[in-house]
Amino acid sequence: MKMEYHMIATAPVAAGAWFFTHNWFYAAMSVCLGVLIDFDHVFDYIREEGRFDMKGLFLKSYKGDFYRLYVIFHAWEYIPLAWLAGYIMNNYTFSIVFSAAYLAHMIPDQLMNNVKPWGYFLTYRIMKKFAMTEIFYKGRPIKN
């Protein structure tokens, strides 16, 4: 999904985090989780291309033109880990803000991208050896 759409989805979450907590950390965390988790696409692009090119990154991501896709910051498993962290820290505000901001990013990605139903589970991607054709409905088959 395009960054501007993530920004639109994130803005009310970040505003809500500020409104309810009056804490800049939670507002900033909302922005980072809502928008900046897409930075993991840069790692995948550099891994496959051996260089960084912003235009190439957007084109390759839009076309789903990867052999393997790790997107390590995109994983549904992070939600229960945030709640476990909140329990350990006795800070459920952290868990609530984390979950709201992360879901503001992940739900639109799950619905709008061509990802298969289990594609954003890190454990599933590991089992499928991060093969793009196993995670998404389009992608480049792995070279033998």
CYANA upper distance limits for C-alpha pairs under 8 A (distance plus 0.5 A):
  1 MET  CA      5 TYR  CA      7.39
  1 MET  CA      6 HIS  CA      7.76
  1 MET  CA    108 PRO  CA      7.92
  1 MET  CA    109 ASP  CA      6.42
  1 MET  CA    112 MET  CA      7.08
  1 MET  CA    113 ASN  CA      6.90
  2 LYS  CA      6 HIS  CA      7.18
  3 MET  CA      7 MET  CA      6.67
  3 MET  CA     35 VAL  CA      7.24
  4 GLU  CA      8 ILE  CA      6.77
  5 TYR  CA      9 ALA  CA      6.74
  6 HIS  CA     10 THR  CA      6.43
  6 HIS  CA     34 GLY  CA      6.81
  6 HIS  CA     35 VAL  CA      6.17
  6 HIS  CA    104 ALA  CA      8.12
  6 HIS  CA    105 HIS  CA      6.68
  7 MET  CA     11 ALA  CA      6.49
  7 MET  CA     31 VAL  CA      8.44
  7 MET  CA     34 GLY  CA      7.59
  7 MET  CA     35 VAL  CA      6.61
  8 ILE  CA     12 PRO  CA      8.17
  9 ALA  CA     13 VAL  CA      7.90
  9 ALA  CA     34 GLY  CA      8.03
  9 ALA  CA    104 ALA  CA      6.38
  9 ALA  CA    105 HIS  CA      7.77
 10 THR  CA     14 ALA  CA      6.62
 10 THR  CA     30 SER  CA      7.46
 10 THR  CA     31 VAL  CA      6.79
 10 THR  CA     34 GLY  CA      5.66
 10 THR  CA     35 VAL  CA      7.56
 10 THR  CA    101 ALA  CA      7.11
 10 THR  CA    104 ALA  CA      6.59
 10 THR  CA    105 HIS  CA      7.82
 11 ALA  CA     15 ALA  CA      6.55
 11 ALA  CA     31 VAL  CA      8.00
 12 PRO  CA     16 GLY  CA      6.37
 13 VAL  CA     17 ALA  CA      6.53
 13 VAL  CA     30 SER  CA      7.05
 13 VAL  CA    100 ALA  CA      7.28
 13 VAL  CA    101 ALA  CA      6.55
 13 VAL  CA    104 ALA  CA      8.06
 14 ALA  CA     18 TRP  CA      6.77
 14 ALA  CA     26 TYR  CA      8.04
 14 ALA  CA     27 ALA  CA      5.20
 14 ALA  CA     28 ALA  CA      7.67
 14 ALA  CA     29 MET  CA      8.48
 14 ALA  CA     30 SER  CA      5.55
 14 ALA  CA     31 VAL  CA      6.63
 14 ALA  CA    101 ALA  CA      7.96
 15 ALA  CA     19 PHE  CA      6.51
 15 ALA  CA     27 ALA  CA      7.30
 16 GLY  CA     20 PHE  CA      6.49
 17 ALA  CA     21 THR  CA      6.36
 17 ALA  CA     22 HIS  CA      7.96
 17 ALA  CA     23 ASN  CA      8.12
 17 ALA  CA     26 TYR  CA      6.39
 17 ALA  CA     27 ALA  CA      5.80
 17 ALA  CA     30 SER  CA      7.79
 17 ALA  CA     97 VAL  CA      6.96
 18 TRP  CA     22 HIS  CA      5.24
 18 TRP  CA     23 ASN  CA      6.27
 18 TRP  CA     24 TRP  CA      7.05
 18 TRP  CA     26 TYR  CA      7.29
 18 TRP  CA     27 ALA  CA      5.78
 21 THR  CA     26 TYR  CA      7.96
 23 ASN  CA     27 ALA  CA      7.17
 24 TRP  CA     28 ALA  CA      6.47
 25 PHE  CA     29 MET  CA      6.43
 26 TYR  CA     30 SER  CA      6.60
 26 TYR  CA     94 PHE  CA      7.97
 26 TYR  CA     97 VAL  CA      7.19
 27 ALA  CA     31 VAL  CA      7.05
 28 ALA  CA     32 CYS  CA      6.70
 29 MET  CA     33 LEU  CA      6.53
 29 MET  CA     97 VAL  CA      8.45
 29 MET  CA     98 PHE  CA      7.81
 29 MET  CA    101 ALA  CA      8.35
 30 SER  CA     34 GLY  CA      6.30
 30 SER  CA     97 VAL  CA      7.32
 30 SER  CA     98 PHE  CA      7.33
 30 SER  CA    100 ALA  CA      8.42
 30 SER  CA    101 ALA  CA      5.39
 30 SER  CA    102 TYR  CA      8.12
 31 VAL  CA     35 VAL  CA      6.29
 31 VAL  CA     36 LEU  CA      7.60
 31 VAL  CA    101 ALA  CA      7.90
 32 CYS  CA     36 LEU  CA      5.20
 32 CYS  CA     37 ILE  CA      7.02
 33 LEU  CA     37 ILE  CA      6.09
 33 LEU  CA     98 PHE  CA      7.89
 33 LEU  CA    101 ALA  CA      6.18
 33 LEU  CA    102 TYR  CA      5.84
 33 LEU  CA    105 HIS  CA      7.70
 34 GLY  CA    101 ALA  CA      5.78
 34 GLY  CA    102 TYR  CA      6.31
 34 GLY  CA    103 LEU  CA      8.42
 34 GLY  CA    104 ALA  CA      6.53
 34 GLY  CA    105 HIS  CA      5.39
 35 VAL  CA    105 HIS  CA      7.48
 37 ILE  CA     73 PHE  CA      6.17
 37 ILE  CA     74 HIS  CA      7.75
 38 ASP  CA     42 VAL  CA      8.41
 38 ASP  CA     71 VAL  CA      8.42
 38 ASP  CA     73 PHE  CA      7.88
 39 PHE  CA     43 PHE  CA      7.85
 40 ASP  CA     44 ASP  CA      7.19
 40 ASP  CA     70 TYR  CA      8.50
 40 ASP  CA     71 VAL  CA      5.65
 40 ASP  CA     72 ILE  CA      6.68
 40 ASP  CA     73 PHE  CA      6.57
 41 HIS  CA     45 TYR  CA      6.63
 41 HIS  CA     57 LEU  CA      8.26
 41 HIS  CA     61 SER  CA      8.08
 41 HIS  CA     71 VAL  CA      6.47
 42 VAL  CA     46 ILE  CA      6.63
 42 VAL  CA     52 PHE  CA      8.13
 42 VAL  CA     57 LEU  CA      7.51
 43 PHE  CA     47 ARG  CA      6.52
 43 PHE  CA     71 VAL  CA      8.47
 44 ASP  CA     48 GLU  CA      6.79
 44 ASP  CA     68 ARG  CA      8.50
 44 ASP  CA     69 LEU  CA      6.78
 44 ASP  CA     70 TYR  CA      7.05
 44 ASP  CA     71 VAL  CA      7.45
 45 TYR  CA     49 GLU  CA      6.37
 45 TYR  CA     50 GLY  CA      8.23
 45 TYR  CA     51 ARG  CA      8.26
 45 TYR  CA     52 PHE  CA      7.67
 45 TYR  CA     57 LEU  CA      6.57
 45 TYR  CA     60 LYS  CA      8.29
 46 ILE  CA     50 GLY  CA      5.38
 46 ILE  CA     51 ARG  CA      5.59
 46 ILE  CA     52 PHE  CA      6.16
 47 ARG  CA     51 ARG  CA      8.42
 48 GLU  CA     66 PHE  CA      7.96
 48 GLU  CA     67 TYR  CA      8.47
 52 PHE  CA     56 GLY  CA      8.37
 52 PHE  CA     57 LEU  CA      7.95
 53 ASP  CA     57 LEU  CA      6.48
 54 MET  CA     58 PHE  CA      6.88
 55 LYS  CA     59 LEU  CA      6.71
 56 GLY  CA     60 LYS  CA      6.39
 57 LEU  CA     61 SER  CA      6.48
 58 PHE  CA     62 TYR  CA      6.42
 59 LEU  CA     63 LYS  CA      6.61
 60 LYS  CA     64 GLY  CA      6.41
 60 LYS  CA     65 ASP  CA      5.57
 60 LYS  CA     66 PHE  CA      7.64
 61 SER  CA     65 ASP  CA      7.02
 61 SER  CA     66 PHE  CA      8.27
 63 LYS  CA    139 GLY  CA      8.43
 64 GLY  CA    138 LYS  CA      6.74
 64 GLY  CA    139 GLY  CA      5.70
 64 GLY  CA    140 ARG  CA      8.24
 65 ASP  CA    139 GLY  CA      5.91
 65 ASP  CA    140 ARG  CA      6.34
 66 PHE  CA    132 MET  CA      6.74
 66 PHE  CA    139 GLY  CA      6.35
 66 PHE  CA    140 ARG  CA      6.12
 67 TYR  CA    131 ALA  CA      6.67
 67 TYR  CA    132 MET  CA      5.93
 67 TYR  CA    133 THR  CA      8.18
 67 TYR  CA    139 GLY  CA      7.12
 67 TYR  CA    140 ARG  CA      5.40
 67 TYR  CA    141 PRO  CA      6.38
 67 TYR  CA    142 ILE  CA      5.77
 67 TYR  CA    143 LYS  CA      8.32
 68 ARG  CA    129 LYS  CA      8.36
 68 ARG  CA    130 PHE  CA      5.61
 68 ARG  CA    131 ALA  CA      5.06
 68 ARG  CA    132 MET  CA      5.34
 68 ARG  CA    142 ILE  CA      7.85
 69 LEU  CA    130 PHE  CA      5.95
 69 LEU  CA    131 ALA  CA      7.03
 69 LEU  CA    132 MET  CA      6.10
 70 TYR  CA    125 ARG  CA      7.96
 70 TYR  CA    130 PHE  CA      6.38
 72 ILE  CA    122 LEU  CA      7.87
 74 HIS  CA    106 MET  CA      7.73
 74 HIS  CA    120 TYR  CA      6.53
 74 HIS  CA    121 PHE  CA      8.23
 74 HIS  CA    122 LEU  CA      8.10
 75 ALA  CA    120 TYR  CA      5.65
 75 ALA  CA    121 PHE  CA      5.43
 75 ALA  CA    122 LEU  CA      5.71
 76 TRP  CA    106 MET  CA      8.45
 76 TRP  CA    120 TYR  CA      6.74
 76 TRP  CA    121 PHE  CA      5.87
 76 TRP  CA    122 LEU  CA      7.88
 77 GLU  CA     81 LEU  CA      7.16
 77 GLU  CA    121 PHE  CA      7.01
 77 GLU  CA    122 LEU  CA      7.57
 78 TYR  CA     82 ALA  CA      6.59
 79 ILE  CA     83 TRP  CA      7.05
 79 ILE  CA     98 PHE  CA      8.25
 79 ILE  CA     99 SER  CA      6.46
 79 ILE  CA    102 TYR  CA      8.28
 80 PRO  CA     84 LEU  CA      6.65
 81 LEU  CA     85 ALA  CA      6.58
 82 ALA  CA     86 GLY  CA      6.59
 82 ALA  CA     94 PHE  CA      8.17
 82 ALA  CA     95 SER  CA      5.80
 82 ALA  CA     98 PHE  CA      7.30
 82 ALA  CA     99 SER  CA      7.83
 83 TRP  CA     87 TYR  CA      6.63
 83 TRP  CA     92 TYR  CA      7.80
 83 TRP  CA     95 SER  CA      5.56
 83 TRP  CA     96 ILE  CA      8.50
 84 LEU  CA     88 ILE  CA      6.70
 85 ALA  CA     89 MET  CA      6.49
 85 ALA  CA     95 SER  CA      7.90
 86 GLY  CA     90 ASN  CA      6.05
 86 GLY  CA     91 ASN  CA      5.21
 86 GLY  CA     92 TYR  CA      5.39
 86 GLY  CA     93 THR  CA      8.04
 86 GLY  CA     94 PHE  CA      6.53
 86 GLY  CA     95 SER  CA      5.74
 87 TYR  CA     91 ASN  CA      6.97
 87 TYR  CA     92 TYR  CA      7.21
 91 ASN  CA     95 SER  CA      7.63
 92 TYR  CA     96 ILE  CA      6.62
 93 THR  CA     97 VAL  CA      6.58
 94 PHE  CA     98 PHE  CA      6.37
 95 SER  CA     99 SER  CA      6.45
 96 ILE  CA    100 ALA  CA      6.61
 97 VAL  CA    101 ALA  CA      6.55
 98 PHE  CA    102 TYR  CA      6.37
 99 SER  CA    103 LEU  CA      6.33
100 ALA  CA    104 ALA  CA      6.61
101 ALA  CA    105 HIS  CA      7.19
102 TYR  CA    106 MET  CA      6.59
103 LEU  CA    107 ILE  CA      5.99
104 ALA  CA    108 PRO  CA      7.46
105 HIS  CA    109 ASP  CA      6.93
106 MET  CA    110 GLN  CA      6.47
107 ILE  CA    111 LEU  CA      6.69
108 PRO  CA    112 MET  CA      6.17
108 PRO  CA    113 ASN  CA      8.38
109 ASP  CA    113 ASN  CA      5.87
110 GLN  CA    114 ASN  CA      8.31
110 GLN  CA    115 VAL  CA      6.91
110 GLN  CA    117 PRO  CA      8.27
110 GLN  CA    120 TYR  CA      7.97
114 ASN  CA    136 PHE  CA      6.11
114 ASN  CA    137 TYR  CA      6.13
114 ASN  CA    138 LYS  CA      7.59
115 VAL  CA    119 GLY  CA      6.09
115 VAL  CA    120 TYR  CA      7.92
115 VAL  CA    135 ILE  CA      6.58
115 VAL  CA    136 PHE  CA      4.72
115 VAL  CA    137 TYR  CA      6.69
116 LYS  CA    134 GLU  CA      8.37
116 LYS  CA    135 ILE  CA      6.16
116 LYS  CA    136 PHE  CA      5.69
116 LYS  CA    137 TYR  CA      6.83
118 TRP  CA    124 TYR  CA      6.90
118 TRP  CA    135 ILE  CA      7.96
119 GLY  CA    124 TYR  CA      7.08
119 GLY  CA    125 ARG  CA      6.93
119 GLY  CA    134 GLU  CA      8.39
119 GLY  CA    135 ILE  CA      5.13
119 GLY  CA    136 PHE  CA      7.18
120 TYR  CA    124 TYR  CA      8.19
120 TYR  CA    125 ARG  CA      7.98
120 TYR  CA    135 ILE  CA      8.37
121 PHE  CA    125 ARG  CA      6.93
122 LEU  CA    126 ILE  CA      6.66
123 THR  CA    127 MET  CA      6.77
124 TYR  CA    128 LYS  CA      6.71
125 ARG  CA    129 LYS  CA      6.50
125 ARG  CA    130 PHE  CA      5.33
125 ARG  CA    131 ALA  CA      8.04
125 ARG  CA    135 ILE  CA      7.18
126 ILE  CA    130 PHE  CA      6.34
128 LYS  CA    134 GLU  CA      6.81
128 LYS  CA    135 ILE  CA      8.09
130 PHE  CA    134 GLU  CA      7.98
130 PHE  CA    135 ILE  CA      7.62
131 ALA  CA    135 ILE  CA      6.99
131 ALA  CA    141 PRO  CA      7.99
131 ALA  CA    142 ILE  CA      7.29
132 MET  CA    136 PHE  CA      6.30
132 MET  CA    138 LYS  CA      7.88
132 MET  CA    139 GLY  CA      5.71
132 MET  CA    140 ARG  CA      7.01
132 MET  CA    141 PRO  CA      7.65
133 THR  CA    137 TYR  CA      6.79
133 THR  CA    138 LYS  CA      6.47
133 THR  CA    139 GLY  CA      5.53
133 THR  CA    140 ARG  CA      6.92
133 THR  CA    141 PRO  CA      6.57
